Amino acid sequence: MSGANSLNRPNVEASPEKDPTMALDRSPTVRLGAGAGFAGDRIDPALDLAERGQLDYLVFECLGERTIAAAHARRLSRPGSGYDPRLLARMRAVLPACRAAGTRVITNSGAAEPLEAGRAVTALARELGLTGLKVAVLTGDDVLGAVRNARPVDAESGELLDLNAAVSANAYLGAEGIADALGEGADVVITGRVSDPALYLGPLMHEHGWTSEDVELLGRGTLVGHLLECAGQLTGGYFADPGPKPVPGLDRLGFPFADVDARGEALFQKLPDTGGLLTPQTCAEQLLYEVDDPGAYLTPDVVADFSRVSFTTAGPDAVRATGATGRSRPAQLKVTLGYRGGWLGEGQISYAGPRALERARLAGEVTRSRLQRVHGLAEEAVELEYIGTGAAFRGLGDGLEALHEAPPEVRLRVSARVDEEQQAAAVPWEVESLYTNGPAGGGGARGSVTEQVSIRSCLLDRHLAPYTTTMLEA
């Protein structure tokens, strides 16, 4: 950015400070640890934090827009399976250490069935001998009925939504429900769809007594949540680029934690003897991640303003963040709608050596022809990609092929999105048959058939999505 927009760039100038463990007085601060940044994240860094981090809270952010739509698809096919499949593995790993240290756990892994998730965690706690563990389940984000009555428009196109085909609608709830659950004594809080920063803002509101009217403090707390929500991304994951941005020890990447005082000022660190790095530069990249306007980041709790955020070095792998503020929250909540989107059939096979690209292209055309002639797939439904020749650049692929006139190896990917599972299954079948019915030298064939979900977004008046807390006990 430059010129008039330069105010939207975070200040990343470093100013060394004393030992980061002494940079804030621990007594008036809350220590929040990032246990996961997405549904498929690692578990061992979270266990490390649970055992050594002296945390007040350990947070698992495991829910994306497509993730919750997929969870609803699972729920419809197999009731009781609509929460994060890795939830119990995470809880089994960290609950004993968290219970011993007095660390409370917050997660949105409830996905499409938070109550089922809560029951599963209480059963696990009993199995682990953690009797008396209180598990609060936050519901109210499932607003399909309210959306159908409101008949909103698509947030992107402005067109009236086809709600008859929708299988799910989840509103982004805020931090108040989490704060209330903690106030009721919950050791574990399980939610469905809440905003990612709210997972961290909720405990800050509870511990520091912030209210929905304290918009400047909520803006600062939202900055903390936004920086921590992707876990390892703050400590060098996704930042790493050999040469210009080297990151040591990615195989043992440590997840970050933050000490946050009552004014919302925060010090971010990672555990010693873990991989990765935490610098003003890694923080600056995460600050801008998935943020359209740094001066008006819309959340259910506050319109956060990150345009004057400053990051300063406070020691090795320690960064202080200041300068966030906020304005009154929006009157409406964002809602993610899920639709069943048919089936995806995919098959891949590799070709190597002389004329690898030519053989891969022949294999692709053979497969396309058979999918149309034998299996009845429409021509436009079938997509061919030649990985290794610029396929990732889509429309620029033809221009990039000139740089690879004779690539040493090419992986053919054939995919088709269709309405019927049987048609989708024809794709990996036909790719596998290339072993003995296609060009020479094919190998490593793999295939899959998966049900697809698509998503749309709309807005809903916040009073139409009240939250409810259910307390369970092991």
Summary of the structure (lengths in Angstrom):
residues: 474
radius of gyration: 24.6
end to end distance: 52.6
largest distance: 72.1
contacts: 1735
relative contact order: 0.15
helix: 36%
strand: 28%
